[in-house]
Amino acid sequence: MGNRRRNQYIFAPEGRRRREGGHGFRNAVLIFLPLAVALLLVSNYILSNRVRLEKVNLTILNLPEDLEQYSILHLSDLHGAELGERQKAIGNALGTTRFSCVVMTGDMLGENKDPEPLLDLVALLPAETPKYYIPGDEDGDWLDSRAHGSLSVYSSWAEKLMAAGVRILDRPVSETRGKGTIWFVPEELYTLDTERMAEVYRDQLAEMNRRATSLDADDAARRRVLEYELERLGDLAEIREQFGAQHIQIALTHTPLEPEYVRDMITWGGKEDTFSLRYAGLILAGHYNGGQWRIPLIGPVYVPELGWFPEDEKVSGMHAVEGIPQYISPGLGSDPHYENMPGRVFNAPTVTLITLTRKASQ
């Protein structure tokens, strides 16, 4: 009994030391954890509000000499975000960077199609630099077929953008430098059956003309849009004939193109038809906002169309799709389609400068 009591006496202080050590560890955790969380929050705030300029060189072996160093400023998915007063953070990222043209691949408008944050961005860009826009899925229709107080076929936001010097692409447009020509083509036009669509529009217009005396204001607006569409299709048929095999084609799409779709487009398109995705030297896209929420060194957490932890090459950056380079912009804002994932997490808003070159390496 004496030994047992002595052992209890001997071991009791050691037990107390272990308990005291456990309290020390828990106290360290309680101190460190809030600091770590605060550090992560501050780091994410700084990262998500400092716009990054990404520079990409793209080798196109058949690039005409006169188009060497032609540069494209690629912007996408602003979603009405205000990155500093009058987009000052974007201006800081661009600095004195020079570029040949600006391409915007959609979803740049704010809530309720508010164009003002985008107009602030446009105001930062050189007035003489060509600016091209294709609408995204959040932008809605840029043609307004309802009565809206004017004879214009354009929606209010489209009119404001065009007044600011932005060209909304509903047909291919080209730029020529010396002997080099580069085309910017809304990707959807590659598959458009102009003859069939023109026939449909003519039938609709003929029906409206038969009851011209009973048309209301909305009917009159729809009639103006039909006339506009017929003119556009006529122009498109003529523009297609202007494409040459030596010309550079840049395909513009809001949603990135999947390999299966590109493969089918190449298979269906005839080699003799120079107006074809087959001959595109580059595809520019957006839509995914870089995954919106990212984990450092791992990548995007979740993308609605792609699921959990998709491969980064499907979400952002330059990657080949059936042999055609496709650049997916990481974007500037946050997309409401990411339910329960508001804002950008460890995902810097990004503008991209893509420079074309004939050189195999830079």
C-alpha positions in Angstrom: 0.0 0.0 0.0 2.8 2.4 0.8 4.4 1.8 -2.6 1.1 2.3 -4.4 0.6 5.6 -2.6 4.1 6.7 -3.4 3.6 5.8 -7.1 0.4 7.8 -7.2 2.3 10.7 -5.7 5.2 10.4 -8.2 3.0 10.2 -11.3 0.5 12.9 -10.4 2.7 15.9 -11.3 3.5 14.3 -14.7 -0.2 14.0 -15.5 -0.6 17.7 -14.6 2.2 18.6 -16.9 0.6 16.7 -19.8 -2.7 18.5 -19.2 -0.9 21.9 -19.0 0.9 21.1 -22.3 -2.5 20.3 -23.9 -3.8 23.7 -22.9 -0.8 25.3 -24.3 -1.3 23.7 -27.7 -5.0 24.6 -27.8 -4.1 28.2 -26.9 -1.5 28.3 -29.7 -4.1 27.1 -32.1 -6.7 29.6 -30.9 -4.2 32.4 -31.5 -2.7 31.1 -34.8 -6.0 30.1 -36.5 -7.6 33.6 -36.5 -4.3 35.1 -37.6 -4.1 32.6 -40.5 -7.7 33.3 -41.5 -7.1 37.0 -41.3 -4.0 36.6 -43.5 -5.9 34.6 -46.1 -8.7 37.2 -46.2 -6.3 40.1 -46.6 -4.3 38.2 -49.3 -7.5 37.4 -51.2 -8.7 40.9 -50.9 -5.5 42.3 -52.3 -5.3 39.7 -55.1 -8.9 40.0 -56.1 -8.8 43.8 -56.4 -5.4 44.2 -58.2 -5.9 43.7 -61.9 -3.2 41.5 -63.6 -1.9 42.1 -67.1 -1.1 38.7 -68.7 1.2 38.8 -71.8 1.0 35.9 -74.3 3.0 35.5 -77.5 1.3 33.3 -80.1 3.3 31.9 -83.0 1.4 31.7 -86.3 3.9 30.3 -88.9 2.0 31.7 -91.9 1.6 35.2 -90.3 2.2 37.8 -93.0 5.3 39.9 -92.3 3.2 43.1 -92.1 1.3 41.6 -89.2 4.4 40.7 -87.1 3.8 41.9 -83.5 0.2 42.7 -84.1 -1.3 42.8 -80.6 -4.8 42.1 -79.2 -6.0 43.4 -75.9 -8.5 40.7 -74.8 -11.1 41.6 -72.2 -14.0 39.5 -70.9 -16.6 39.0 -68.2 -16.5 42.3 -66.4 -20.0 41.7 -65.2 -20.3 45.3 -64.2 -17.5 45.1 -61.7 -16.0 48.4 -60.6 -12.3 47.9 -60.1 -11.3 51.1 -58.5 -12.8 54.5 -59.2 -13.7 54.6 -62.9 -11.8 51.3 -63.4 -8.6 52.8 -62.1 -7.2 49.3 -61.3 -7.5 48.3 -64.9 -5.8 51.5 -66.0 -3.0 50.8 -63.6 -2.6 47.3 -65.0 -2.4 48.6 -68.6 -0.1 51.5 -67.8 1.5 52.6 -71.1 0.9 49.2 -72.8 0.2 49.7 -76.5 -2.1 47.4 -78.6 -3.4 47.1 -82.1 -7.0 46.4 -81.2 -9.3 45.5 -78.4 -11.6 42.4 -78.4 -14.3 41.9 -75.7 -15.8 38.5 -75.6 -19.0 39.3 -73.7 -20.7 39.5 -70.3 -19.2 42.9 -69.6 -22.5 44.6 -68.6 -23.7 45.1 -65.0 -27.0 44.3 -63.4 -30.0 45.0 -65.5 -27.8 45.6 -68.5 -26.1 48.6 -66.9 -23.3 49.6 -69.3 -21.7 52.4 -67.2 -18.9 50.3 -65.6 -18.0 49.1 -69.1 -18.1 52.6 -70.5 -15.7 53.7 -67.8 -13.4 51.0 -69.0 -13.7 52.0 -72.6 -12.9 55.5 -71.7 -9.4 54.3 -70.5 -8.6 52.9 -74.0 -7.2 55.0 -76.8 -10.0 56.5 -78.9 -8.4 55.6 -82.2 -7.8 51.9 -81.4 -10.5 49.6 -82.9 -12.7 48.0 -80.3 -14.8 44.9 -81.0 -17.5 43.3 -78.9 -19.5 40.1 -79.1 -22.4 39.7 -76.6 -22.3 37.0 -73.9 -25.1 34.9 -72.5 -25.7 37.5 -69.7 -25.9 40.5 -72.1 -29.1 39.5 -73.8 -30.1 40.6 -77.3 -28.4 43.8 -78.6 -31.2 44.2 -81.2 -34.5 45.5 -79.8 -37.6 44.3 -81.6 -39.9 46.2 -79.2 -41.2 49.7 -79.4 -38.7 51.8 -77.4 -39.1 55.4 -78.2 -36.8 55.6 -81.3 -36.5 54.2 -84.7 -33.2 52.5 -83.9 -33.0 48.7 -84.1 -30.4 48.6 -81.3 -31.0 48.1 -77.5 -30.2 51.0 -75.2 -26.9 49.5 -74.0 -25.7 48.7 -77.5 -26.4 52.3 -78.6 -24.3 53.6 -75.7 -21.4 51.3 -76.5 -21.4 52.2 -80.2 -21.5 55.9 -79.3 -18.4 55.3 -77.2 -16.6 53.8 -80.2 -17.2 50.1 -79.7 -18.2 48.0 -82.7 -20.6 45.2 -81.9 -19.8 42.4 -84.3 -22.7 40.9 -86.2 -20.5 40.3 -89.3 -16.8 39.7 -89.9 -14.6 42.7 -89.9 -11.0 43.0 -91.2 -7.9 45.1 -90.7 -5.2 45.4 -93.2 -1.5 46.3 -92.7 0.5 46.4 -95.9 0.0 43.0 -97.5 -1.4 41.4 -94.3 -5.1 41.0 -93.6 -6.6 39.9 -90.3 -10.3 39.0 -89.9 -12.3 39.0 -86.6 -15.2 36.6 -87.0 -18.0 35.8 -84.6 -17.7 32.0 -84.4 -21.4 31.4 -84.8 -21.3 32.8 -88.4 -19.2 29.9 -89.6 -22.3 27.7 -89.3 -25.0 30.2 -90.3 -27.0 29.2 -93.4 -27.4 32.7 -94.8 -29.7 31.6 -97.7 -32.1 29.7 -95.4 -32.2 32.4 -92.8 -32.8 35.1 -95.5 -35.7 33.1 -96.8 -37.2 32.9 -93.3 -36.9 36.6 -92.8 -38.3 37.5 -96.2 -41.4 35.3 -95.5 -41.9 37.1 -92.1 -41.4 40.5 -93.7 -43.9 39.6 -96.5 -46.5 38.6 -94.0 -46.1 41.9 -92.1 -46.3 43.9 -95.3 -49.6 42.1 -96.2 -51.1 43.5 -93.0 -49.3 46.8 -93.0 -52.3 48.9 -92.2 -52.9 47.0 -88.9 -49.3 47.1 -87.5 -48.8 48.5 -84.0 -45.6 50.1 -82.6 -44.1 46.7 -81.6 -44.9 45.3 -85.1 -43.1 48.3 -86.7 -40.1 47.7 -84.5 -40.0 44.0 -85.4 -40.2 45.0 -89.1 -37.2 47.3 -88.8 -35.2 44.4 -87.2 -36.2 42.1 -90.0 -35.1 44.6 -92.6 -31.8 45.0 -90.7 -31.2 41.2 -90.5 -31.8 40.8 -94.3 -29.3 43.6 -95.0 -26.8 41.9 -92.6 -27.2 38.5 -94.3 -26.7 40.1 -97.7 -23.5 41.7 -96.5 -22.3 38.5 -94.9 -22.7 36.6 -98.2 -20.5 39.2 -99.9 -18.0 39.3 -97.1 -17.4 35.6 -97.2 -16.2 35.9 -100.8 -13.5 38.3 -99.7 -11.6 35.8 -97.5 -8.3 34.6 -98.8 -6.2 31.6 -97.9 -3.4 33.9 -96.8 -5.6 35.9 -94.5 -5.5 35.4 -90.7 -8.8 34.5 -89.0 -9.5 35.2 -85.3 -12.7 33.4 -84.2 -14.6 35.1 -81.3 -16.9 33.2 -79.0 -18.1 33.9 -75.5 -18.3 30.2 -74.4 -15.1 28.2 -75.1 -15.3 25.7 -77.9 -15.2 22.0 -77.0 -12.9 19.6 -79.0 -15.8 17.6 -80.3 -17.5 20.7 -81.8 -14.3 21.9 -83.4 -13.6 18.5 -84.8 -17.1 18.4 -86.4 -16.6 21.9 -87.8 -13.3 20.9 -89.4 -14.8 17.7 -90.7 -17.9 19.3 -92.2 -16.1 22.4 -93.7 -14.7 21.9 -97.2 -11.0 22.6 -97.7 -11.8 24.9 -100.6 -13.9 27.1 -98.4 -11.6 29.7 -97.0 -14.3 31.1 -94.7 -14.1 28.3 -92.2 -13.1 27.5 -88.6 -10.6 25.1 -90.1 -8.5 28.2 -91.1 -8.7 30.0 -87.8 -5.4 31.0 -86.3 -6.8 31.7 -82.9 -10.0 31.4 -80.9 -10.8 34.0 -78.2 -13.3 33.1 -75.5 -14.3 33.9 -71.9 -17.3 32.8 -69.8 -15.7 30.8 -67.0 -14.2 33.7 -65.0 -11.1 31.6 -64.3 -13.3 29.3 -62.2 -14.3 32.2 -59.9 -13.1 30.5 -56.7 -9.6 29.0 -56.9 -7.3 27.1 -54.5 -3.6 28.2 -54.8 -1.5 25.7 -56.6 -4.5 23.5 -57.3 -6.9 25.5 -59.6 -10.6 26.1 -59.9 -12.9 24.6 -57.2 -16.1 24.3 -59.2 -17.5 25.3 -62.6 -21.2 24.8 -63.2 -20.8 23.3 -66.7 -17.6 21.3 -65.9 -18.1 20.1 -62.3 -15.7 19.9 -59.4 -12.0 20.6 -59.8 -12.0 20.8 -63.6 -8.7 20.9 -65.5 -7.4 24.4 -65.7 -6.9 24.1 -69.5 -10.7 24.0 -69.8 -11.2 27.1 -67.8 -8.5 29.7 -68.6 -5.3 30.3 -70.6 -4.0 29.3 -74.0 -4.5 25.7 -75.0 -4.9 23.9 -78.4 -8.3 22.6 -79.4 -8.0 20.2 -82.3 -4.8 22.0 -83.4 -6.3 25.5 -83.1 -5.0 27.7 -80.3 -7.8 28.8 -78.0 -7.3 31.5 -75.3 -9.9 31.6 -72.5 -9.8 34.8 -70.6 -9.7 34.5 -66.8 -12.1 37.5 -66.8 -12.5 40.6 -64.7 -15.6 40.2 -62.6 -17.8 37.5 -61.0 -20.6 35.6 -62.6 -24.0 35.1 -60.8 -24.2 31.6 -62.4 -21.8 30.5 -59.7 -24.5 30.0 -57.0 -23.2 30.3 -53.4 -19.8 31.4 -54.8 -19.9 35.2 -54.9 -16.9 37.2 -55.8 -13.5 36.0 -56.9 -11.4 34.0 -54.4 -7.6 33.8 -55.1 -8.4 34.7 -58.6 -6.9 37.9 -59.9 -9.0 39.9 -62.4 -7.0 39.7 -65.6 -6.6 41.6 -68.9 -4.6 39.9 -71.6 -2.2 41.1 -74.3 -1.8 38.6 -77.1 1.0 39.4 -79.5 1.2 37.6 -82.9 4.5 36.5 -84.3 6.0 34.3 -86.9 8.9 33.4 -84.7 8.9 29.8 -83.3 10.0 30.9 -79.8 10.2 34.1 -77.8 
